[in-house]
Amino acid sequence: MLQVVQAFDRAPIEEIATDDAAALEAKLQAAEKVFRDRDRWLKPHERMAILRKLAGLLEGKRDHFAMQIAREGGKPLPDAIVETTRAIDGVHNAADELRNFAGREIPMGLSPAAVGRWAFTTKEPIGIVAAISAFNHPLNLIVHQVAPAIATGCPVIIKPAGTTPLCCRDFVALVHEAGLPEAWCQLFIPETTELAETLATDRRVAFLSFIGSAKVGWYLHSKLAHGARSALEHGGAAPAIVDRSADLDQIVEPVVKGGYYHAGQVCVSTQRIFVHQDIAADFTERLVARVAKLRVGDPVLKDTEVGPLILPKEADRVASWIDEAVKGGAKKAIGGKRLSETVLEPTVLLDPAADAKVSQLEVFGPLVCVYRYSKLDDAIAQANSLPVAFQASIFAQDIDIALRAAERLDASAVMINDPTTFRTDWMPFAGRKESGYGTGGIPFTMRDMTQEKMILMRRR
């Protein structure tokens, strides 16, 4: 049995049953059986209808899921409500995408050998999908992995984070209630971490969708069965550059949201802020004043802005990194105190050393670091100096500065006057370098979960 507790106060929520090796084998056999039976594959209109019904069922349980997210994951309730709304829209997004999800014509007649032929491609489901998810968006990440599989006709076995399995369990139950046969979407709660690896690397799995740490993701990627594909979403240490032309009245709020949303437990959370020296003092004063007003506490309360970290050991780690940075010369402008087992005060550090952990590694906690710069290209070089790269921001009213930074920042997406955390569920979302592999976003995941087959016809 797996004991699920509240992230905020560690109070038990409930125990749920786990799966052993025999249960995993049964799930893989069931998925393989339905996928091999092509005559009984669901038609696109049937998959669309299931997804539409699923979205309606999810809408009816919006409040339930929002509270579940807040309790097991520790995300403040207002943000949990937003996550639930996004999840509903994401299911619609997968259904909508099927209207234009098609192959293409391959031109023939371009050489004498190709005369008298017509060729086109169709999209086919890739096969069994193994989906391994993360805790920080315990409903919406599941939607991003499961809804594309349903839409494309892939059987999916979904393993949620061990700390936040309840949203996934309840979502999968709704999938079945919406009409999808159980073998096409199966929940997997492994009794050991080794079984999760067994799922990901099984020869019957055609596609691994992994959201989590780079260490685990790249390891699993290296162990995949021959021919299997993968999409990996890891994290980074997202940079934001604040030019002296930036409108400080307008940018402090998005910067704070980018840094402290879900207590910084977001793969594109704003962590490193590079501020032009001419405005550094003014910016820092405004930043600290806003951080001081953040409401920290129980995530189930409707006015909480910053909740807990997911585990006590994560709070231990972040606190130790802050202490190490201060001993190494950083100035603590605000925060840093431990409020409970899992809650840390939102923290701002000024000018940590370049080799400090908070400057080099993903913090995944309620901390931002502010660094001064005098030349834009120096700030860009610092922002690009790490082996991770995901999303980045440039705050500037000078369009030349904004575009220069946007062109030169090593990131899959650069936000101009928006935080690094901005995302819509239909846009491409991808880490570069060690931050990931493949492209997320529901339409892009659907492409990854299919393969093209060309059909050629020759006239007599």
C-alpha positions in Angstrom: 0.0 0.0 0.0 1.1 3.6 -0.7 0.4 6.2 2.0 -0.6 9.5 0.5 -0.2 12.6 2.7 -0.8 16.3 2.5 2.2 18.2 1.4 1.6 21.1 3.8 1.3 19.3 7.1 2.1 15.6 6.3 -1.4 14.6 7.5 -2.5 11.3 5.9 -5.1 11.5 3.1 -5.5 7.8 2.2 -3.8 4.6 1.3 -3.9 3.2 -2.2 -3.0 -0.2 -3.5 0.3 -0.7 -5.4 1.1 -2.9 -8.4 3.6 -5.7 -8.3 5.5 -7.3 -11.2 2.6 -9.6 -12.1 0.2 -6.7 -12.3 2.6 -4.8 -14.6 2.9 -7.8 -16.9 -0.9 -8.1 -17.0 -1.2 -4.4 -18.0 1.4 -4.8 -20.7 -0.3 -7.9 -22.1 -3.7 -6.1 -22.1 -2.3 -3.1 -23.9 -0.5 -5.3 -26.4 -3.6 -7.3 -27.1 -5.8 -4.3 -27.9 -3.2 -2.7 -30.0 -2.6 -5.8 -32.1 -6.3 -6.1 -32.9 -6.5 -3.5 -35.7 -10.1 -4.3 -36.6 -11.2 -3.0 -33.2 -9.2 0.2 -33.1 -11.4 3.1 -32.2 -12.2 5.4 -35.1 -11.2 9.1 -34.9 -14.9 10.2 -34.3 -15.1 7.7 -31.4 -12.0 9.0 -29.8 -13.2 12.5 -30.2 -16.5 11.6 -28.6 -14.7 10.0 -25.6 -12.5 13.1 -25.2 -15.5 15.4 -25.3 -17.3 13.4 -22.7 -14.2 13.2 -20.6 -13.9 17.0 -20.6 -17.5 17.3 -19.5 -16.9 14.8 -16.6 -13.8 16.7 -15.6 -15.7 20.0 -15.6 -18.2 18.4 -13.3 -15.5 17.5 -10.8 -13.5 20.8 -11.1 -13.7 21.6 -7.4 -12.8 18.1 -6.4 -9.6 18.0 -8.5 -8.6 21.5 -7.5 -8.7 20.6 -3.8 -7.0 17.3 -4.5 -4.1 19.2 -6.2 -3.8 21.5 -3.2 -3.8 18.7 -0.7 -1.6 16.1 -2.2 0.6 18.4 -4.2 0.7 21.6 -2.1 -0.2 24.0 -4.9 -2.1 27.0 -3.6 -5.8 26.6 -4.3 -6.2 29.5 -6.7 -3.4 28.1 -8.8 -4.9 24.6 -8.5 -8.2 25.9 -9.9 -6.3 27.3 -12.8 -4.6 23.9 -13.3 -7.9 22.2 -13.4 -9.3 24.6 -15.9 -6.2 24.1 -18.1 -6.7 20.4 -17.9 -10.3 20.6 -19.1 -9.2 22.8 -22.0 -6.3 20.4 -22.8 -8.7 17.5 -23.3 -10.7 19.6 -25.7 -7.4 20.6 -27.4 -6.6 16.9 -28.1 -10.1 16.4 -29.6 -9.9 19.5 -31.7 -6.5 18.6 -33.1 -8.0 15.5 -34.7 -9.9 17.7 -37.1 -6.6 18.6 -38.9 -4.5 15.6 -37.9 -3.7 14.1 -41.3 -1.0 12.9 -43.6 0.2 14.6 -46.8 0.7 14.0 -50.5 4.2 13.1 -51.6 4.9 14.6 -55.0 5.4 12.1 -57.9 6.2 12.7 -61.5 9.3 14.7 -60.6 11.5 12.2 -62.5 10.8 9.8 -65.4 11.0 6.9 -62.9 8.2 8.4 -60.8 5.7 9.1 -63.6 2.3 7.5 -63.3 2.3 7.2 -59.6 0.4 8.8 -56.7 1.6 8.7 -53.1 0.3 10.0 -49.8 1.0 9.4 -46.1 -1.3 8.4 -43.3 -0.7 8.7 -39.6 -0.8 5.6 -37.5 -0.5 5.3 -33.7 3.1 4.4 -32.7 2.1 1.7 -30.2 2.1 1.3 -26.4 2.9 4.5 -24.5 4.6 4.3 -21.1 4.0 7.7 -19.3 5.9 8.6 -16.2 4.7 11.8 -14.6 5.8 14.4 -12.0 4.2 15.8 -8.9 4.2 19.5 -9.6 1.1 19.5 -11.9 -0.5 16.3 -10.8 -3.6 16.7 -13.1 -2.4 18.8 -16.1 0.7 16.8 -16.7 -1.3 13.6 -16.8 -3.6 15.2 -19.3 -0.6 16.2 -21.5 0.5 12.5 -21.5 -2.8 10.7 -21.6 -5.1 12.8 -23.8 -2.7 12.7 -26.8 -2.5 8.9 -26.5 -6.3 8.6 -26.5 -6.5 11.0 -29.5 -4.0 9.1 -31.6 -5.2 5.7 -30.6 -2.2 4.5 -28.5 -2.7 2.3 -25.4 -1.2 4.2 -22.5 0.0 3.0 -19.1 0.4 6.0 -16.8 2.6 6.1 -13.7 2.0 9.2 -11.6 4.5 10.6 -9.0 4.4 8.6 -5.8 3.7 11.7 -3.8 0.7 12.7 -6.0 -1.2 9.7 -7.3 -4.7 10.6 -6.4 -5.4 13.1 -9.2 -4.1 10.5 -11.7 -6.2 7.7 -10.3 -9.4 9.8 -10.3 -8.6 11.1 -13.9 -8.1 7.6 -15.2 -11.5 6.6 -13.6 -13.1 9.4 -15.6 -11.4 8.2 -18.8 -13.1 4.8 -18.4 -16.4 6.5 -17.4 -16.2 8.5 -20.7 -16.2 5.2 -22.6 -12.6 4.3 -23.2 -12.1 0.6 -22.6 -9.8 0.0 -19.6 -7.0 -1.7 -21.6 -6.4 1.5 -23.6 -5.6 3.6 -20.5 -4.3 1.9 -17.4 -3.0 3.3 -14.1 0.2 1.9 -12.7 1.3 2.5 -9.1 4.5 0.5 -8.7 5.4 -1.0 -5.4 9.1 -0.4 -6.2 11.0 2.2 -8.3 12.6 -0.7 -10.2 9.2 -1.6 -11.6 8.9 1.9 -13.1 12.1 1.2 -15.0 10.7 -2.2 -16.1 7.7 -0.4 -17.6 9.7 2.2 -19.4 12.2 -0.3 -20.9 9.9 -3.1 -21.8 10.3 -4.3 -25.4 6.6 -3.8 -26.0 6.7 -0.1 -25.2 7.0 2.0 -28.4 7.1 5.5 -26.8 8.2 6.8 -23.4 6.8 10.0 -22.1 8.9 11.1 -19.1 8.5 14.2 -17.0 10.9 14.4 -14.1 14.6 14.8 -13.2 17.3 14.8 -15.8 19.2 12.1 -14.0 16.3 9.6 -14.2 15.1 10.7 -17.6 18.4 10.4 -19.4 19.1 7.0 -17.7 15.8 5.6 -18.9 16.3 7.0 -22.4 19.6 5.1 -22.5 17.8 1.8 -21.6 14.9 2.0 -24.0 14.2 -1.0 -26.2 15.6 -0.8 -29.7 13.2 1.2 -31.9 11.4 2.9 -29.0 11.1 6.7 -29.1 10.9 9.1 -26.2 10.1 12.6 -25.1 11.8 13.8 -21.9 10.9 17.0 -20.0 13.3 17.9 -17.3 14.1 21.3 -15.7 16.5 24.2 -15.8 17.5 27.3 -14.0 15.5 29.8 -16.0 17.1 33.2 -16.6 15.4 36.5 -16.9 17.2 39.7 -18.1 15.9 43.1 -16.9 17.2 45.9 -19.2 17.4 49.5 -17.9 14.6 50.3 -20.3 12.2 48.0 -18.5 9.1 49.4 -17.0 9.6 48.5 -13.3 6.0 49.3 -12.5 4.8 46.6 -14.9 7.4 43.8 -14.5 7.8 43.1 -10.7 4.5 41.3 -10.5 5.2 38.9 -13.4 8.8 38.3 -12.1 7.5 37.4 -8.7 4.9 35.1 -10.2 7.6 33.5 -12.3 9.8 32.9 -9.3 7.4 31.8 -6.6 4.5 30.1 -8.4 4.0 26.8 -6.7 6.9 27.6 -4.4 9.3 27.6 -7.4 8.6 23.9 -8.1 8.2 24.4 -11.9 10.6 23.3 -14.6 10.7 26.8 -16.0 10.6 28.8 -12.7 12.4 32.1 -12.9 15.6 31.5 -10.9 18.4 33.7 -12.2 17.6 37.4 -12.7 20.2 39.5 -14.4 19.5 43.2 -13.8 21.2 46.2 -15.4 23.3 48.0 -12.8 21.7 51.3 -13.5 18.3 50.1 -12.1 19.5 47.2 -9.9 18.9 49.0 -6.6 15.4 50.2 -7.6 14.4 46.8 -9.0 15.7 45.0 -6.0 13.8 47.3 -3.6 10.5 46.7 -5.5 11.1 43.0 -5.7 11.8 42.6 -2.0 8.8 44.7 -1.1 6.5 42.5 -3.2 8.0 39.2 -2.0 7.5 40.4 1.6 3.8 40.6 0.9 3.4 37.1 -0.4 0.9 35.1 1.6 2.6 31.9 2.7 0.8 29.0 4.2 -1.8 26.2 3.9 -2.5 25.7 0.1 -6.1 24.8 0.7 -6.9 28.4 1.8 -8.1 30.6 -1.1 -5.7 33.5 -0.3 -2.5 31.5 -0.1 0.1 32.5 -2.7 3.0 30.3 -1.7 2.6 26.8 -0.3 4.9 24.0 0.8 7.6 22.0 -0.9 6.6 18.5 -1.8 8.8 16.7 0.9 10.7 17.7 4.0 13.9 16.5 2.4 13.4 19.0 -0.4 13.0 21.8 2.1 16.2 20.6 3.8 18.0 20.7 0.5 16.8 24.2 -0.6 17.6 25.6 2.9 21.1 24.2 2.8 21.7 25.7 -0.7 20.7 29.1 0.6 23.0 28.8 3.6 25.8 27.7 1.4 25.3 30.6 -1.0 25.3 33.2 1.9 28.5 31.7 3.3 30.0 32.1 -0.1 29.3 35.8 -0.3 25.6 36.2 -1.4 23.5 38.7 0.5 20.1 37.5 1.7 17.8 40.4 0.9 14.7 38.6 2.4 13.5 35.2 3.5 15.3 32.0 4.0 13.6 31.0 7.3 12.1 27.5 7.8 8.5 27.9 8.7 7.6 24.2 9.0 8.8 20.8 7.8 7.9 21.6 4.2 7.5 25.4 4.1 10.3 27.9 3.5 10.0 31.7 3.4 10.2 33.1 -0.1 13.9 34.2 -0.5 15.8 36.7 -2.6 19.6 36.3 -2.8 21.8 39.1 -4.2 24.9 38.2 -6.3 25.6 34.6 -5.3 28.9 33.3 -6.5 28.9 31.9 -10.0 29.9 28.4 -8.7 27.2 28.3 -6.0 24.6 25.6 -6.3 21.9 28.3 -6.6 23.7 29.7 -9.6 24.4 26.3 -11.2 21.6 23.9 -10.5 17.8 23.9 -10.6 16.7 25.0 -7.1 13.0 23.9 -7.4 12.2 26.0 -4.4 10.9 29.5 -3.4 14.2 31.4 -4.3 15.3 33.8 -6.9 18.9 35.1 -7.4 19.6 38.7 -8.6 22.9 39.5 -10.4 24.0 42.9 -11.7 25.4 43.4 -15.2 26.6 46.4 -17.2 26.7 44.9 -20.8 23.8 43.0 -22.3 26.0 40.5 -24.0 27.7 39.6 -20.7 24.2 38.9 -19.1 23.3 36.8 -22.1 26.6 34.9 -21.8 25.9 34.2 -18.1 22.3 33.1 -18.9 23.6 30.7 -21.5 26.5 29.3 -19.4 24.7 26.3 -18.0 24.2 22.8 -19.5 20.5 23.3 -19.1 18.2 25.5 -21.3 14.5 25.7 -21.4 12.5 29.0 -21.4 13.9 32.5 -20.7 12.7 36.1 -20.4 13.8 39.6 -21.4 12.2 42.6 -19.9 12.7 45.7 -21.9 10.9 48.6 -23.6 13.7 49.1 -26.1 12.7 46.8 -29.0 16.3 46.5 -30.2 17.5 45.2 -26.8 14.5 42.9 -26.6 15.1 41.3 -30.0 18.9 41.1 -29.5 18.3 39.1 -26.3 15.6 37.0 -27.9 17.8 36.1 -30.7 20.9 35.2 -28.6 19.4 33.6 -25.5 19.9 29.8 -25.6 16.3 28.8 -25.0 13.5 26.9 -26.7 11.2 30.0 -26.0 12.0 33.5 -25.1 9.3 35.6 -23.4 9.5 39.4 -24.0 8.0 41.2 -21.0 6.4 38.0 -19.7 7.8 35.5 -17.1 9.7 32.4 -17.9 6.8 30.3 -16.6 4.3 31.5 -19.3 2.7 28.5 -21.1 -0.3 27.6 -23.1 -1.1 24.0 -23.6 -1.1 24.1 -27.4 2.3 25.8 -27.7 5.6 23.9 -28.2 7.3 23.3 -24.8 10.7 21.8 -24.8 14.0 21.7 -23.0 17.3 22.1 -24.8 20.6 20.4 -24.0 20.2 18.5 -20.7 16.8 20.0 -20.1 14.9 17.6 -22.3 14.4 15.8 -25.5 11.5 16.1 -28.0 8.7 18.7 -27.8 5.8 18.9 -25.5 2.5 20.6 -26.0 -0.6 18.5 -26.8 -0.5 18.9 -30.7 3.3 18.2 -30.7 2.9 15.2 -28.4 0.3 13.8 -30.7 2.8 14.0 -33.6 5.4 12.1 -31.5 2.9 9.4 -30.7 2.2 8.6 -34.4 4.3 7.5 -37.3 3.7 8.1 -41.0 3.1 5.4 -43.5 3.4 6.1 -47.2 1.0 4.5 -49.6 1.9 4.5 -53.3 -0.4 3.7 -56.2 0.8 3.1 -59.7 -1.5 3.6 -62.7 -1.4 1.0 -65.5 
